[in-house]
């Protein structure tokens, strides 16, 4: 089953949700602000070809202000930072058992 990591206020997330519903494609919706957990992030990073670069928006205000460099962080530190600041994630993130897509077009 597809997992879709969303933010309720994200327009692209609403579009992807509607796309799947119209086509009756089953999916599990995960709200990154309420339901995201350590295991989810570890799973996303294992699906990523380029590590945090695929799922994190480096243009995020939080990252710029804190001058975060994920290359200098341990995996657990990175995951804990994202859990504390889920808005740094690109959205939506769509995952199945074999691949991951970030964004909706």
N, CA, C and O atoms as CSV, one atom per row, in Angstrom:
chain,resi,resn,atom,element,x,y,z
A,1,UNK,N,N,0.834,-1.183,0.000
A,1,UNK,CA,C,0.000,0.000,0.000
A,1,UNK,C,C,0.880,1.248,0.000
A,1,UNK,O,O,1.957,1.270,0.596
A,2,UNK,N,N,0.403,2.267,-0.671
A,2,UNK,CA,C,1.115,3.538,-0.705
A,2,UNK,C,C,1.002,4.246,0.633
A,2,UNK,O,O,-0.028,4.197,1.305
A,3,UNK,N,N,2.097,4.909,1.002
A,3,UNK,CA,C,2.082,5.809,2.152
A,3,UNK,C,C,2.310,7.201,1.600
A,3,UNK,O,O,3.194,7.416,0.770
A,4,UNK,N,N,1.504,8.152,2.068
A,4,UNK,CA,C,1.632,9.526,1.614
A,4,UNK,C,C,1.844,10.409,2.848
A,4,UNK,O,O,0.969,10.534,3.704
A,5,UNK,N,N,3.025,11.011,2.911
A,5,UNK,CA,C,3.370,11.909,4.012
A,5,UNK,C,C,2.954,13.317,3.600
A,5,UNK,O,O,3.435,13.855,2.602
A,6,UNK,N,N,2.051,13.905,4.389
A,6,UNK,CA,C,1.446,15.177,3.995
A,6,UNK,C,C,1.453,16.192,5.133
A,6,UNK,O,O,1.686,15.869,6.298
A,7,UNK,N,N,1.190,17.420,4.741
A,7,UNK,CA,C,0.876,18.503,5.659
A,7,UNK,C,C,-0.521,18.975,5.261
A,7,UNK,O,O,-0.767,19.218,4.079
A,8,UNK,N,N,-1.443,19.112,6.217
A,8,UNK,CA,C,-2.815,19.495,5.865
A,8,UNK,C,C,-2.915,20.821,5.106
A,8,UNK,O,O,-3.835,21.002,4.309
A,9,UNK,N,N,-1.998,21.733,5.339
A,9,UNK,CA,C,-2.077,23.044,4.683
A,9,UNK,C,C,-1.379,23.090,3.323
A,9,UNK,O,O,-1.400,24.123,2.654
A,10,UNK,N,N,-0.776,22.005,2.920
A,10,UNK,CA,C,-0.004,21.941,1.672
A,10,UNK,C,C,-0.933,21.688,0.479
A,10,UNK,O,O,-1.650,20.688,0.440
A,11,UNK,N,N,-0.911,22.596,-0.479
A,11,UNK,CA,C,-1.777,22.468,-1.650
A,11,UNK,C,C,-1.425,21.229,-2.478
A,11,UNK,O,O,-2.327,20.528,-2.937
A,12,UNK,N,N,-0.151,20.948,-2.675
A,12,UNK,CA,C,0.252,19.757,-3.433
A,12,UNK,C,C,-0.202,18.486,-2.725
A,12,UNK,O,O,-0.552,17.502,-3.377
A,13,UNK,N,N,-0.200,18.502,-1.398
A,13,UNK,CA,C,-0.661,17.342,-0.635
A,13,UNK,C,C,-2.154,17.109,-0.845
A,13,UNK,O,O,-2.598,15.969,-0.984
A,14,UNK,N,N,-2.919,18.187,-0.868
A,14,UNK,CA,C,-4.355,18.046,-1.116
A,14,UNK,C,C,-4.608,17.512,-2.522
A,14,UNK,O,O,-5.517,16.710,-2.734
A,15,UNK,N,N,-3.801,17.961,-3.481
A,15,UNK,CA,C,-3.955,17.492,-4.864
A,15,UNK,C,C,-3.659,16.003,-4.979
A,15,UNK,O,O,-4.397,15.276,-5.644
A,16,UNK,N,N,-2.595,15.544,-4.345
A,16,UNK,CA,C,-2.244,14.127,-4.447
A,16,UNK,C,C,-3.291,13.267,-3.737
A,16,UNK,O,O,-3.625,12.179,-4.207
A,17,UNK,N,N,-3.806,13.752,-2.611
A,17,UNK,CA,C,-4.865,13.029,-1.903
A,17,UNK,C,C,-6.095,12.889,-2.808
A,17,UNK,O,O,-6.676,11.808,-2.898
A,18,UNK,N,N,-6.486,13.956,-3.465
A,18,UNK,CA,C,-7.639,13.942,-4.369
A,18,UNK,C,C,-7.381,13.032,-5.578
A,18,UNK,O,O,-8.275,12.305,-6.010
A,19,UNK,N,N,-6.173,13.072,-6.115
A,19,UNK,CA,C,-5.791,12.224,-7.246
A,19,UNK,C,C,-6.004,10.752,-6.903
A,19,UNK,O,O,-6.604,10.014,-7.685
A,20,UNK,N,N,-5.517,10.323,-5.739
A,20,UNK,CA,C,-5.656,8.919,-5.341
A,20,UNK,C,C,-7.119,8.570,-5.054
A,20,UNK,O,O,-7.577,7.487,-5.417
A,21,UNK,N,N,-7.844,9.464,-4.415
A,21,UNK,CA,C,-9.242,9.184,-4.092
A,21,UNK,C,C,-10.090,9.059,-5.353
A,21,UNK,O,O,-10.931,8.165,-5.443
A,22,UNK,N,N,-9.879,9.944,-6.329
A,22,UNK,CA,C,-10.650,9.885,-7.575
A,22,UNK,C,C,-10.408,8.578,-8.320
A,22,UNK,O,O,-11.316,8.042,-8.956
A,23,UNK,N,N,-9.202,8.073,-8.240
A,23,UNK,CA,C,-8.850,6.836,-8.943
A,23,UNK,C,C,-8.999,5.590,-8.077
A,23,UNK,O,O,-8.644,4.482,-8.480
A,24,UNK,N,N,-9.537,5.803,-6.871
A,24,UNK,CA,C,-9.772,4.699,-5.924
A,24,UNK,C,C,-8.497,3.904,-5.650
A,24,UNK,O,O,-8.523,2.677,-5.554
A,25,UNK,N,N,-7.391,4.620,-5.527
A,25,UNK,CA,C,-6.105,4.011,-5.199
A,25,UNK,C,C,-5.954,4.062,-3.679
A,25,UNK,O,O,-5.913,5.148,-3.102
A,26,UNK,N,N,-5.870,2.906,-3.026
A,26,UNK,CA,C,-5.748,2.913,-1.566
A,26,UNK,C,C,-4.395,3.490,-1.125
A,26,UNK,O,O,-3.360,3.228,-1.738
A,27,UNK,N,N,-4.435,4.268,-0.063
A,27,UNK,CA,C,-3.204,4.841,0.477
A,27,UNK,C,C,-3.378,5.122,1.957
A,27,UNK,O,O,-4.491,5.299,2.451
A,28,UNK,N,N,-2.263,5.159,2.644
A,28,UNK,CA,C,-2.241,5.524,4.054
A,28,UNK,C,C,-1.690,6.940,4.149
A,28,UNK,O,O,-0.590,7.220,3.671
A,29,UNK,N,N,-2.442,7.811,4.752
A,29,UNK,CA,C,-2.043,9.211,4.893
A,29,UNK,C,C,-1.349,9.407,6.243
A,29,UNK,O,O,-1.876,9.015,7.284
A,30,UNK,N,N,-0.174,10.011,6.212
A,30,UNK,CA,C,0.563,10.274,7.437
A,30,UNK,C,C,0.801,11.776,7.542
A,30,UNK,O,O,1.515,12.358,6.726
A,31,UNK,N,N,0.205,12.390,8.538
A,31,UNK,CA,C,0.358,13.812,8.791
A,31,UNK,C,C,1.725,14.029,9.446
A,31,UNK,O,O,1.975,13.517,10.537
A,32,UNK,N,N,2.603,14.780,8.793
A,32,UNK,CA,C,3.964,14.941,9.306
A,32,UNK,C,C,4.007,15.729,10.617
A,32,UNK,O,O,4.998,15.657,11.343
A,33,UNK,N,N,2.958,16.473,10.926
A,33,UNK,CA,C,2.935,17.259,12.156
A,33,UNK,C,C,2.329,16.502,13.338
A,33,UNK,O,O,2.546,16.878,14.490
A,34,UNK,N,N,1.567,15.435,13.059
A,34,UNK,CA,C,0.916,14.688,14.137
A,34,UNK,C,C,1.402,13.245,14.256
A,34,UNK,O,O,1.572,12.727,15.360
A,35,UNK,N,N,1.624,12.605,13.112
A,35,UNK,CA,C,1.811,11.152,13.109
A,35,UNK,C,C,3.219,10.678,12.778
A,35,UNK,O,O,3.500,9.484,12.884
A,36,UNK,N,N,4.095,11.565,12.388
A,36,UNK,CA,C,5.449,11.185,11.973
A,36,UNK,C,C,6.236,10.660,13.169
A,36,UNK,O,O,6.183,11.233,14.258
A,37,UNK,N,N,6.964,9.569,12.960
A,37,UNK,CA,C,7.778,9.033,14.053
A,37,UNK,C,C,9.176,8.663,13.553
A,37,UNK,O,O,9.471,8.754,12.361
A,38,UNK,N,N,10.010,8.252,14.472
A,38,UNK,CA,C,11.408,7.923,14.189
A,38,UNK,C,C,11.507,6.847,13.106
A,38,UNK,O,O,12.311,6.962,12.181
A,39,UNK,N,N,10.689,5.807,13.225
A,39,UNK,CA,C,10.692,4.721,12.249
A,39,UNK,C,C,10.322,5.177,10.853
A,39,UNK,O,O,10.903,4.715,9.871
A,40,UNK,N,N,9.355,6.083,10.758
A,40,UNK,CA,C,8.965,6.636,9.451
A,40,UNK,C,C,10.153,7.323,8.787
A,40,UNK,O,O,10.430,7.101,7.609
A,41,UNK,N,N,10.846,8.152,9.544
A,41,UNK,CA,C,11.975,8.898,8.964
A,41,UNK,C,C,13.117,7.969,8.584
A,41,UNK,O,O,13.753,8.157,7.547
A,42,UNK,N,N,13.375,6.984,9.403
A,42,UNK,CA,C,14.417,6.009,9.068
A,42,UNK,C,C,14.047,5.285,7.781
A,42,UNK,O,O,14.906,5.069,6.926
A,43,UNK,N,N,12.784,4.908,7.631
A,43,UNK,CA,C,12.281,4.251,6.424
A,43,UNK,C,C,12.455,5.156,5.209
A,43,UNK,O,O,12.933,4.704,4.169
A,44,UNK,N,N,12.071,6.432,5.326
A,44,UNK,CA,C,12.210,7.364,4.209
A,44,UNK,C,C,13.666,7.529,3.800
A,44,UNK,O,O,13.974,7.580,2.609
A,45,UNK,N,N,14.546,7.613,4.759
A,45,UNK,CA,C,15.967,7.789,4.438
A,45,UNK,C,C,16.552,6.544,3.777
A,45,UNK,O,O,17.469,6.659,2.964
A,46,UNK,N,N,16.045,5.364,4.105
A,46,UNK,CA,C,16.536,4.152,3.435
A,46,UNK,C,C,16.039,4.081,1.995
A,46,UNK,O,O,16.688,3.466,1.149
A,47,UNK,N,N,14.901,4.700,1.709
A,47,UNK,CA,C,14.352,4.737,0.351
A,47,UNK,C,C,15.008,5.818,-0.502
A,47,UNK,O,O,14.907,5.792,-1.728
A,48,UNK,N,N,15.667,6.749,0.134
A,48,UNK,CA,C,16.237,7.905,-0.542
A,48,UNK,C,C,17.551,7.559,-1.235
A,48,UNK,O,O,18.414,6.895,-0.660
A,49,UNK,N,N,17.690,8.017,-2.477
A,49,UNK,CA,C,18.945,7.814,-3.209
A,49,UNK,C,C,20.036,8.770,-2.754
A,49,UNK,O,O,21.223,8.458,-2.854
A,50,UNK,N,N,19.634,9.941,-2.251
A,50,UNK,CA,C,20.592,10.990,-1.897
A,50,UNK,C,C,20.459,11.433,-0.449
A,50,UNK,O,O,20.753,12.584,-0.126
A,51,UNK,N,N,20.024,10.542,0.421
A,51,UNK,CA,C,19.913,10.853,1.836
A,51,UNK,C,C,18.955,11.995,2.112
A,51,UNK,O,O,17.872,12.072,1.533
A,52,UNK,N,N,19.367,12.873,2.999
A,52,UNK,CA,C,18.496,13.976,3.409
A,52,UNK,C,C,18.210,14.945,2.274
A,52,UNK,O,O,17.192,15.637,2.302
A,53,UNK,N,N,19.085,15.012,1.273
A,53,UNK,CA,C,18.873,15.941,0.157
A,53,UNK,C,C,17.551,15.690,-0.559
A,53,UNK,O,O,16.953,16.624,-1.094
A,54,UNK,N,N,17.089,14.449,-0.577
A,54,UNK,CA,C,15.847,14.108,-1.271
A,54,UNK,C,C,14.600,14.541,-0.505
A,54,UNK,O,O,13.582,14.865,-1.116
A,55,UNK,N,N,14.670,14.548,0.825
A,55,UNK,CA,C,13.444,14.768,1.584
A,55,UNK,C,C,13.407,16.092,2.354
A,55,UNK,O,O,12.351,16.481,2.852
A,56,UNK,N,N,14.531,16.779,2.459
A,56,UNK,CA,C,14.573,18.016,3.230
A,56,UNK,C,C,14.739,19.216,2.306
A,56,UNK,O,O,15.543,19.198,1.373
A,57,UNK,N,N,13.969,20.247,2.584
A,57,UNK,CA,C,14.088,21.489,1.845
A,57,UNK,C,C,15.168,22.344,2.501
A,57,UNK,O,O,14.966,22.892,3.584
A,58,UNK,N,N,16.299,22.449,1.845
A,58,UNK,CA,C,17.405,23.232,2.401
A,58,UNK,C,C,17.102,24.724,2.393
A,58,UNK,O,O,17.821,25.505,3.017
A,59,UNK,N,N,16.046,25.127,1.693
A,59,UNK,CA,C,15.617,26.527,1.682
A,59,UNK,C,C,14.752,26.863,2.891
A,59,UNK,O,O,14.328,28.006,3.058
A,60,UNK,N,N,14.497,25.884,3.716
A,60,UNK,CA,C,13.662,26.090,4.892
A,60,UNK,C,C,14.253,27.171,5.792
A,60,UNK,O,O,15.462,27.232,6.014
A,61,UNK,N,N,13.380,28.005,6.293
A,61,UNK,CA,C,13.790,29.104,7.169
A,61,UNK,C,C,14.528,28.585,8.412
A,61,UNK,O,O,15.524,29.167,8.841
A,62,UNK,N,N,14.032,27.501,8.973
A,62,UNK,CA,C,14.632,26.916,10.174
A,62,UNK,C,C,16.074,26.492,9.905
A,62,UNK,O,O,16.962,26.747,10.719
A,63,UNK,N,N,16.304,25.849,8.773
A,63,UNK,CA,C,17.646,25.371,8.434
A,63,UNK,C,C,18.588,26.540,8.179
A,63,UNK,O,O,19.739,26.526,8.615
A,64,UNK,N,N,18.099,27.539,7.480
A,64,UNK,CA,C,18.939,28.711,7.193
A,64,UNK,C,C,19.304,29.461,8.472
A,64,UNK,O,O,20.459,29.841,8.664
A,65,UNK,N,N,18.327,29.671,9.339
A,65,UNK,CA,C,18.582,30.411,10.566
A,65,UNK,C,C,19.541,29.671,11.493
A,65,UNK,O,O,20.418,30.283,12.104
A,66,UNK,N,N,19.375,28.369,11.596
A,66,UNK,CA,C,20.216,27.578,12.493
A,66,UNK,C,C,21.533,27.149,11.839
A,66,UNK,O,O,22.409,26.588,12.497
A,67,UNK,N,N,21.663,27.421,10.532
A,67,UNK,CA,C,22.853,27.047,9.770
A,67,UNK,C,C,23.181,25.557,9.957
A,67,UNK,O,O,24.304,25.175,10.288
A,68,UNK,N,N,22.159,24.748,9.732
A,68,UNK,CA,C,22.274,23.298,9.889
A,68,UNK,C,C,23.029,22.700,8.711
A,68,UNK,O,O,22.756,23.029,7.556
A,69,UNK,N,N,23.976,21.823,9.006
A,69,UNK,CA,C,24.685,21.064,7.987
A,69,UNK,C,C,24.466,19.583,8.303
A,69,UNK,O,O,25.091,19.036,9.212
A,70,UNK,N,N,23.591,18.951,7.558
A,70,UNK,CA,C,23.251,17.559,7.839
A,70,UNK,C,C,24.420,16.608,7.614
A,70,UNK,O,O,24.435,15.510,8.172
A,71,UNK,N,N,25.387,17.006,6.816
A,71,UNK,CA,C,26.555,16.157,6.582
A,71,UNK,C,C,27.397,15.982,7.843
A,71,UNK,O,O,28.153,15.017,7.956
A,72,UNK,N,N,27.270,16.903,8.783
A,72,UNK,CA,C,28.041,16.840,10.019
A,72,UNK,C,C,27.262,16.228,11.177
A,72,UNK,O,O,27.745,16.195,12.309
A,73,UNK,N,N,26.065,15.746,10.893
A,73,UNK,CA,C,25.213,15.192,11.947
A,73,UNK,C,C,25.148,13.673,11.861
A,73,UNK,O,O,25.216,13.093,10.777
A,74,UNK,N,N,25.014,13.044,13.013
A,74,UNK,CA,C,24.765,11.604,13.059
A,74,UNK,C,C,23.335,11.364,12.590
A,74,UNK,O,O,22.501,12.268,12.638
A,75,UNK,N,N,23.057,10.160,12.142
A,75,UNK,CA,C,21.722,9.817,11.654
A,75,UNK,C,C,20.666,10.092,12.724
A,75,UNK,O,O,19.625,10.678,12.426
A,76,UNK,N,N,20.920,9.680,13.949
A,76,UNK,CA,C,19.949,9.892,15.026
A,76,UNK,C,C,19.725,11.382,15.283
A,76,UNK,O,O,18.600,11.786,15.575
A,77,UNK,N,N,20.760,12.198,15.184
A,77,UNK,CA,C,20.618,13.648,15.360
A,77,UNK,C,C,19.761,14.238,14.244
A,77,UNK,O,O,18.911,15.093,14.491
A,78,UNK,N,N,19.989,13.779,13.023
A,78,UNK,CA,C,19.210,14.257,11.875
A,78,UNK,C,C,17.738,13.923,12.049
A,78,UNK,O,O,16.873,14.781,11.872
A,79,UNK,N,N,17.458,12.682,12.393
A,79,UNK,CA,C,16.070,12.250,12.571
A,79,UNK,C,C,15.407,13.026,13.702
A,79,UNK,O,O,14.264,13.463,13.562
A,80,UNK,N,N,16.097,13.201,14.805
A,80,UNK,CA,C,15.521,13.951,15.923
A,80,UNK,C,C,15.290,15.414,15.556
A,80,UNK,O,O,14.314,16.013,16.007
A,81,UNK,N,N,16.173,15.999,14.745
A,81,UNK,CA,C,15.966,17.374,14.284
A,81,UNK,C,C,14.711,17.467,13.434
A,81,UNK,O,O,13.910,18.387,13.604
A,82,UNK,N,N,14.533,16.517,12.516
A,82,UNK,CA,C,13.348,16.529,11.650
A,82,UNK,C,C,12.080,16.321,12.474
A,82,UNK,O,O,11.067,16.974,12.225
A,83,UNK,N,N,12.127,15.420,13.451
A,83,UNK,CA,C,10.953,15.206,14.298
A,83,UNK,C,C,10.576,16.474,15.061
A,83,UNK,O,O,9.394,16.755,15.262
A,84,UNK,N,N,11.579,17.235,15.484
A,84,UNK,CA,C,11.325,18.484,16.200
A,84,UNK,C,C,10.889,19.601,15.249
A,84,UNK,O,O,10.250,20.565,15.671
A,85,UNK,N,N,11.237,19.467,13.962
A,85,UNK,CA,C,10.952,20.496,12.959
A,85,UNK,C,C,10.419,19.868,11.673
A,85,UNK,O,O,11.077,19.962,10.637
A,86,UNK,N,N,9.253,19.232,11.706
A,86,UNK,CA,C,8.761,18.509,10.523
A,86,UNK,C,C,8.506,19.400,9.307
A,86,UNK,O,O,8.408,18.899,8.187
A,87,UNK,N,N,8.400,20.697,9.511
A,87,UNK,CA,C,8.151,21.592,8.373
A,87,UNK,C,C,9.335,21.649,7.416
A,87,UNK,O,O,9.199,22.187,6.317
A,88,UNK,N,N,10.499,21.108,7.800
A,88,UNK,CA,C,11.652,21.104,6.893
A,88,UNK,C,C,11.519,20.043,5.809
A,88,UNK,O,O,12.267,20.059,4.832
A,89,UNK,N,N,10.576,19.123,5.972
A,89,UNK,CA,C,10.378,18.074,4.965
A,89,UNK,C,C,9.723,18.631,3.712
A,89,UNK,O,O,8.833,19.479,3.776
A,90,UNK,N,N,10.186,18.133,2.572
A,90,UNK,CA,C,9.487,18.417,1.314
A,90,UNK,C,C,8.196,17.619,1.332
A,90,UNK,O,O,8.112,16.562,1.957
A,91,UNK,N,N,7.185,18.142,0.634
A,91,UNK,CA,C,5.885,17.484,0.676
A,91,UNK,C,C,5.210,17.557,-0.679
A,91,UNK,O,O,5.460,18.476,-1.459
A,92,UNK,N,N,4.364,16.598,-0.952
A,92,UNK,CA,C,4.149,15.328,-0.265
A,92,UNK,C,C,5.277,14.341,-0.579
A,92,UNK,O,O,6.005,14.488,-1.561
A,93,UNK,N,N,5.393,13.357,0.265
A,93,UNK,CA,C,6.326,12.253,0.017
A,93,UNK,C,C,5.463,11.003,-0.148
A,93,UNK,O,O,4.707,10.627,0.747
A,94,UNK,N,N,5.594,10.375,-1.302
A,94,UNK,CA,C,4.791,9.202,-1.651
A,94,UNK,C,C,5.728,7.997,-1.718
A,94,UNK,O,O,6.735,8.023,-2.425
A,95,UNK,N,N,5.388,6.940,-0.976
A,95,UNK,CA,C,6.276,5.782,-0.873
A,95,UNK,C,C,5.485,4.503,-1.080
A,95,UNK,O,O,4.382,4.345,-0.557
A,96,UNK,N,N,6.071,3.585,-1.859
A,96,UNK,CA,C,5.548,2.223,-1.898
A,96,UNK,C,C,6.689,1.297,-1.492
A,96,UNK,O,O,7.725,1.773,-1.028
A,97,UNK,N,N,6.525,0.012,-1.653
A,97,UNK,CA,C,7.540,-0.927,-1.174
A,97,UNK,C,C,8.852,-0.841,-1.954
A,97,UNK,O,O,9.882,-1.306,-1.465
A,98,UNK,N,N,8.840,-0.259,-3.155
A,98,UNK,CA,C,10.052,-0.230,-3.962
A,98,UNK,C,C,10.641,1.152,-4.186
A,98,UNK,O,O,11.852,1.277,-4.371
A,99,UNK,N,N,9.824,2.180,-4.175
A,99,UNK,CA,C,10.364,3.502,-4.531
A,99,UNK,C,C,9.671,4.631,-3.782
A,99,UNK,O,O,8.663,4.437,-3.103
A,100,UNK,N,N,10.249,5.814,-3.933
A,100,UNK,CA,C,9.745,6.998,-3.276
A,100,UNK,C,C,9.694,8.140,-4.274
A,100,UNK,O,O,10.577,8.279,-5.120
A,101,UNK,N,N,8.656,8.954,-4.169
A,101,UNK,CA,C,8.552,10.173,-4.977
A,101,UNK,C,C,8.314,11.331,-4.031
A,101,UNK,O,O,7.491,11.244,-3.120
A,102,UNK,N,N,9.038,12.416,-4.252
A,102,UNK,CA,C,8.863,13.616,-3.443
A,102,UNK,C,C,8.257,14.684,-4.333
A,102,UNK,O,O,8.786,14.997,-5.399
A,103,UNK,N,N,7.137,15.243,-3.881
A,103,UNK,CA,C,6.441,16.265,-4.641
A,103,UNK,C,C,5.341,15.662,-5.494
A,103,UNK,O,O,5.245,14.446,-5.659
A,104,UNK,N,N,4.515,16.548,-6.031
A,104,UNK,CA,C,3.399,16.119,-6.871
A,104,UNK,C,C,3.328,17.037,-8.072
A,104,UNK,O,O,3.325,18.261,-7.935
A,105,UNK,N,N,3.269,16.440,-9.249
A,105,UNK,CA,C,3.161,17.209,-10.478
A,105,UNK,C,C,2.005,16.635,-11.286
A,105,UNK,O,O,1.713,17.124,-12.378
